[in-house]
Amino acid sequence: MSLNKKNKRKLSYSLAINEALKQLMERDSRVLVMEQGTRSPWYVGDTCDSLLKKFGPERVIDTPISENAMTGTAVGAAIYGMRPIIVHPRLDFMVYALDPIINEAANWHYMFGGKSSVPVVIWGVINRGGEQGAQHSQALQALFFHIPGLKVVMPSTPYDAKGLMISSIEDGNPVIYIDDRWLYEMEGEVPEELCRVPIGKGIIRKKGKDVTIVATSYMVHQALMAASQLEKEKISAEVIDLRSIYPLDEALILESVRKTGRLVIADAAWKTGGVADGIAGIISERGFGLLKSPIRKVTLPDAPAPVSPTLEKAYYPNKKTIIKAVEKILKKSKKE
């Protein structure tokens, strides 16, 4: 999405989220934030900086460390007519809240014949690396991608972090907003005024003709670096930032694959049964005849996150992993 020249100021990813929250809380008294550790930057960095001071404890609620209870409270507040944002500083522990998310929030609109809805944003943060190990590093987006009634967004830029947070709060349905702490210090152009990024619409970050790379979250940036490196090998890669994984912009992916004939999917979560599997299945079903070679997936291995920094380097995919995947499918299609 293009920016006006007068709005070319830069903001970090985390402060773009902070600005979105401030602006909507100022505009709409129904918007409130519920999170663990509102006074501690250790939990969610500076994404909620100064919100407590500005809006007070009635609208910035420091919850007990009880993921199920605080999420259930947020879902109930949304049913009542509020627009809560419930923050889970570690996506791993959102599993304690699956009952109110899946059984209540996702089904409510359907069960009441469309007469009642749950306008709640359930915001989970992925914390990778840093020797945090198997219980503090998990990317669980596939869980929510699988559930009817939930929208799932994964912004990769400061602009989209702000725009998708605003769209999520205003949506009127339960939205799972997933970000990656590795992105928090990234800076990019963000307008001062309210900006909205449509949920369910991906974007082409780089045009190309030889291969399509579809990526989520921080893997978008790895894909762009890979595409830049591949250009030196005379390989033209098109990079798609999904931004939303549900609804999924299937039309954008199919249009790109129609042009390139090849697809690499980069999602830094487990391989089996993950988002990459889901996308590969959709494209195989709807666009199999467009493919010149098998789809390749760049994901985490099907193993828990290690603690050792040496093993972490092997565990997490990056631009080199994407380059290898692209080179493999190009070699295979040439042979055929």
C-alpha positions as CSV (number, residue, x, y, z in Angstrom):
1,M,0.0,0.0,0.0
2,S,1.5,3.3,-1.1
3,L,2.1,6.1,1.4
4,N,1.6,9.8,0.9
5,K,4.8,11.8,0.7
6,K,3.9,13.9,3.7
7,N,3.5,10.7,5.8
8,K,7.0,9.3,5.2
9,R,8.0,9.0,8.8
10,K,9.4,5.8,10.2
11,L,8.2,3.9,13.2
12,S,9.3,0.6,14.7
13,Y,7.0,-2.4,14.4
14,S,6.2,-2.4,18.1
15,L,5.5,1.3,18.3
16,A,3.2,1.0,15.2
17,I,1.1,-1.4,17.3
18,N,1.2,1.0,20.2
19,E,0.0,3.8,18.0
20,A,-2.9,1.8,16.7
21,L,-4.1,1.0,20.2
22,K,-3.8,4.6,21.4
23,Q,-5.7,6.0,18.4
24,L,-8.6,3.5,18.6
25,M,-8.8,3.8,22.4
26,E,-9.0,7.6,22.0
27,R,-11.7,7.2,19.3
28,D,-13.8,4.5,20.8
29,S,-14.5,4.1,24.5
30,R,-15.5,0.4,24.0
31,V,-11.9,-0.5,23.1
32,L,-9.9,-1.9,26.1
33,V,-6.7,-3.8,26.5
34,M,-6.3,-6.8,28.8
35,E,-2.9,-8.3,29.4
36,Q,-0.4,-9.8,31.9
37,G,2.2,-7.4,33.1
38,T,0.9,-4.0,31.9
39,R,3.7,-2.3,33.8
40,S,6.4,-4.6,32.6
41,P,8.2,-4.1,29.2
42,W,9.4,-7.7,29.6
43,Y,6.0,-9.0,28.5
44,V,5.2,-7.2,25.3
45,G,8.1,-4.8,24.8
46,D,6.9,-1.2,24.3
47,T,3.7,-2.2,22.3
48,C,1.6,-1.1,25.3
49,D,3.8,1.7,26.4
50,S,2.0,4.6,28.3
51,L,-1.4,3.1,27.7
52,L,-2.1,2.5,31.4
53,K,-1.0,6.1,32.3
54,K,-3.2,7.5,29.5
55,F,-6.4,5.4,29.8
56,G,-6.2,4.1,33.4
57,P,-6.7,0.6,34.9
58,E,-10.4,0.4,33.9
59,R,-9.4,0.2,30.2
60,V,-5.9,-1.2,30.5
61,I,-6.4,-4.2,32.8
62,D,-3.5,-6.0,34.4
63,T,-4.9,-9.6,34.5
64,P,-3.8,-12.5,36.6
65,I,-1.6,-15.1,35.0
66,S,-4.6,-17.3,34.0
67,E,-4.9,-17.5,30.3
68,N,-8.2,-19.3,30.3
69,A,-9.9,-16.9,32.7
70,M,-8.6,-13.7,31.2
71,T,-9.6,-14.8,27.6
72,G,-13.0,-16.0,28.8
73,T,-13.5,-12.5,30.4
74,A,-12.5,-10.8,27.1
75,V,-14.9,-13.0,25.1
76,G,-17.7,-12.2,27.6
77,A,-16.9,-8.4,27.4
78,A,-17.1,-8.6,23.6
79,I,-20.4,-10.4,23.7
80,Y,-21.6,-7.6,26.0
81,G,-20.6,-5.0,23.5
82,M,-17.1,-4.0,24.3
83,R,-14.1,-4.3,21.9
84,P,-11.4,-5.9,24.0
85,I,-7.9,-6.8,22.9
86,I,-6.6,-9.7,25.0
87,V,-2.8,-10.0,24.9
88,H,-0.9,-13.3,25.3
89,P,2.8,-12.4,25.6
90,R,3.7,-16.0,24.6
91,L,1.7,-17.8,22.0
92,D,2.6,-21.1,23.7
93,F,0.4,-20.4,26.7
94,M,-2.7,-19.5,24.6
95,V,-3.3,-23.3,24.6
96,Y,-4.7,-22.8,28.1
97,A,-7.4,-20.5,26.5
98,L,-8.5,-22.8,23.7
99,D,-11.9,-23.4,25.2
100,P,-13.1,-19.7,25.2
101,I,-11.4,-19.2,21.8
102,I,-12.6,-22.2,19.9
103,N,-15.8,-23.3,21.7
104,E,-17.1,-19.8,22.4
105,A,-15.7,-17.0,20.3
106,A,-15.4,-18.9,17.1
107,N,-18.9,-20.4,17.3
108,W,-21.0,-17.6,18.9
109,H,-22.1,-15.8,15.8
110,Y,-23.1,-19.1,14.1
111,M,-24.9,-20.5,17.1
112,F,-27.1,-17.4,17.5
113,G,-28.0,-17.1,13.9
114,G,-25.9,-14.1,13.2
115,K,-27.8,-11.9,15.8
116,S,-24.8,-11.8,18.2
117,S,-21.1,-11.5,17.5
118,V,-17.8,-11.5,19.4
119,P,-15.6,-8.5,18.3
120,V,-12.5,-9.6,20.3
121,V,-8.9,-9.4,19.2
122,I,-6.8,-12.2,20.6
123,W,-3.2,-11.1,20.3
124,G,-0.5,-13.7,20.6
125,V,3.2,-13.1,20.4
126,I,5.7,-15.7,19.0
127,N,9.0,-15.6,21.0
128,R,11.7,-17.4,19.0
129,G,15.3,-18.1,19.6
130,G,17.4,-16.7,22.5
131,E,17.7,-20.2,24.0
132,Q,14.1,-20.2,25.2
133,G,13.5,-23.9,24.3
134,A,10.4,-26.0,23.5
135,Q,7.8,-24.3,25.8
136,H,8.5,-20.7,25.0
137,S,9.2,-20.7,21.2
138,Q,6.3,-22.2,19.5
139,A,4.5,-20.9,16.4
140,L,1.0,-22.3,16.7
141,Q,-0.8,-20.4,13.9
142,A,-2.0,-23.7,12.3
143,L,-4.2,-24.4,15.3
144,F,-6.2,-21.2,14.6
145,F,-6.0,-21.5,10.8
146,H,-8.0,-24.7,11.2
147,I,-11.0,-23.3,13.1
148,P,-14.1,-21.9,11.3
149,G,-15.2,-18.6,12.7
150,L,-11.7,-17.2,13.4
151,K,-9.8,-14.8,11.3
152,V,-6.0,-15.0,11.6
153,V,-3.6,-12.2,10.6
154,M,0.2,-12.2,10.7
155,P,1.7,-8.7,9.8
156,S,5.3,-8.5,8.7
157,T,5.8,-4.7,8.5
158,P,5.2,-1.8,10.8
159,Y,2.6,-0.4,8.4
160,D,0.7,-3.7,8.4
161,A,1.2,-4.1,12.2
162,K,-0.7,-0.9,12.6
163,G,-3.2,-1.3,9.8
164,L,-4.1,-4.9,10.6
165,M,-4.5,-4.1,14.3
166,I,-6.9,-1.3,13.5
167,S,-8.8,-3.6,11.0
168,S,-8.9,-6.4,13.6
169,I,-10.4,-4.2,16.3
170,E,-13.0,-2.8,14.0
171,D,-13.9,-6.1,12.3
172,G,-16.7,-7.2,14.6
173,N,-15.5,-10.9,14.6
174,P,-13.0,-12.8,16.6
175,V,-9.5,-12.1,15.1
176,I,-6.3,-13.9,16.1
177,Y,-3.6,-11.3,15.7
178,I,-0.2,-13.1,15.7
179,D,3.1,-11.2,15.6
180,D,6.7,-12.2,16.0
181,R,9.0,-10.6,18.6
182,W,11.8,-10.8,16.1
183,L,10.1,-8.0,14.1
184,Y,9.6,-5.6,17.0
185,E,12.7,-3.4,16.3
186,M,12.2,-3.3,12.5
187,E,11.4,0.2,11.3
188,G,9.3,1.2,8.3
189,E,7.0,4.0,7.0
190,V,3.8,4.4,9.0
191,P,1.3,7.2,8.6
192,E,0.3,9.2,11.7
193,E,-3.4,9.0,10.9
194,L,-5.5,5.9,11.1
195,C,-4.7,3.4,8.4
196,R,-6.3,0.1,7.6
197,V,-5.1,-3.0,5.9
198,P,-7.9,-5.3,4.7
199,I,-8.1,-8.7,6.3
200,G,-7.8,-11.5,3.8
201,K,-5.7,-9.6,1.2
202,G,-2.1,-10.4,0.6
203,I,0.4,-8.2,-1.2
204,I,3.2,-8.7,-3.7
205,R,6.3,-7.4,-2.1
206,K,8.5,-8.1,-5.2
207,K,7.5,-9.0,-8.7
208,G,9.2,-12.0,-10.5
209,K,8.6,-14.5,-13.2
210,D,10.5,-17.7,-12.4
211,V,9.2,-18.8,-9.0
212,T,6.6,-17.6,-6.5
213,I,7.6,-17.4,-2.8
214,V,4.7,-17.2,-0.4
215,A,5.7,-16.2,3.1
216,T,4.3,-15.3,6.5
217,S,5.5,-12.9,9.2
218,Y,9.3,-12.6,9.6
219,M,9.9,-15.1,6.7
220,V,8.7,-12.4,4.3
221,H,11.9,-10.5,5.0
222,Q,14.0,-13.7,4.6
223,A,12.2,-14.3,1.3
224,L,13.0,-10.8,0.1
225,M,16.7,-11.3,1.0
226,A,16.6,-14.7,-0.8
227,A,15.0,-13.1,-3.9
228,S,17.7,-10.4,-4.0
229,Q,20.4,-13.1,-3.8
230,L,18.7,-15.2,-6.4
231,E,18.7,-12.2,-8.8
232,K,22.5,-12.6,-8.9
233,E,21.9,-16.1,-10.3
234,K,19.5,-14.7,-12.9
235,I,16.5,-16.2,-11.1
236,S,13.5,-13.9,-10.8
237,A,11.4,-14.6,-7.7
238,E,8.0,-13.1,-6.9
239,V,7.5,-12.6,-3.2
240,I,4.0,-12.6,-1.7
241,D,3.4,-11.5,1.9
242,L,0.1,-13.2,2.9
243,R,-0.6,-10.8,5.8
244,S,-3.7,-12.9,6.6
245,I,-3.6,-16.6,6.7
246,Y,-7.4,-16.8,7.1
247,P,-9.1,-15.7,5.1
248,L,-6.4,-16.6,2.6
249,D,-5.8,-14.6,-0.6
250,E,-6.0,-17.7,-2.8
251,A,-6.6,-15.6,-5.9
252,L,-3.4,-13.7,-5.5
253,I,-1.3,-16.9,-5.1
254,L,-3.0,-18.6,-8.0
255,E,-2.4,-15.6,-10.3
256,S,1.2,-15.6,-9.4
257,V,1.6,-19.3,-9.9
258,R,-0.1,-19.0,-13.2
259,K,2.8,-16.7,-14.2
260,T,5.7,-18.5,-12.6
261,G,4.6,-22.2,-12.6
262,R,6.5,-22.8,-9.3
263,L,5.7,-22.3,-5.7
264,V,7.8,-22.2,-2.5
265,I,5.9,-21.6,0.8
266,A,7.8,-20.2,3.8
267,D,6.1,-20.4,7.2
268,A,8.4,-20.7,10.2
269,A,6.2,-23.3,12.0
270,W,6.1,-27.1,12.0
271,K,5.9,-28.8,8.6
272,T,3.3,-31.5,9.1
273,G,-0.3,-30.2,9.2
274,G,0.9,-26.6,9.2
275,V,-0.2,-23.5,7.3
276,A,2.3,-24.4,4.5
277,D,0.5,-27.8,4.2
278,G,-2.8,-26.1,4.0
279,I,-1.7,-23.7,1.3
280,A,0.0,-26.4,-0.7
281,G,-3.2,-28.4,-0.6
282,I,-5.4,-25.5,-1.8
283,I,-3.0,-24.7,-4.7
284,S,-2.7,-28.3,-5.7
285,E,-6.5,-28.6,-5.7
286,R,-7.2,-25.4,-7.6
287,G,-4.0,-24.9,-9.6
288,F,-2.3,-28.2,-10.1
289,G,-2.2,-27.8,-13.9
290,L,-0.3,-24.5,-13.5
291,L,2.6,-26.1,-11.7
292,K,5.8,-27.0,-13.6
293,S,7.4,-28.7,-10.6
294,P,6.4,-29.9,-7.1
295,I,5.6,-27.4,-4.4
296,R,8.4,-26.9,-1.8
297,K,7.8,-26.0,1.8
298,V,10.3,-24.1,4.0
299,T,9.3,-24.7,7.6
300,L,10.6,-25.7,11.0
301,P,11.5,-29.4,11.3
302,D,8.9,-31.5,13.1
303,A,10.7,-31.3,16.4
304,P,10.5,-29.1,19.5
305,A,12.7,-25.9,19.6
306,P,16.2,-26.6,21.0
307,V,17.9,-24.6,23.7
308,S,21.4,-24.8,22.3
309,P,22.3,-21.7,20.2
310,T,24.2,-23.9,17.8
311,L,21.1,-26.1,17.3
312,E,18.9,-23.0,17.0
313,K,20.9,-21.9,13.9
314,A,20.1,-25.2,12.3
315,Y,16.5,-25.3,13.5
316,Y,15.2,-21.9,12.2
317,P,14.7,-21.4,8.5
318,N,16.2,-18.4,6.8
319,K,17.1,-16.9,3.4
320,K,19.6,-19.7,2.7
321,T,16.9,-22.3,3.3
322,I,14.6,-20.5,0.8
323,I,17.3,-20.2,-1.8
324,K,18.0,-24.0,-1.6
325,A,14.3,-24.7,-2.0
326,V,14.1,-22.5,-5.1
327,E,17.2,-23.9,-6.6
328,K,15.9,-27.5,-6.1
329,I,12.5,-26.9,-7.9
330,L,14.2,-25.0,-10.7
331,K,16.6,-27.9,-11.3
332,K,13.8,-30.4,-11.1
333,S,11.6,-28.6,-13.6
334,K,14.6,-28.2,-16.0
335,K,15.2,-32.0,-15.9
336,E,11.5,-32.6,-16.7
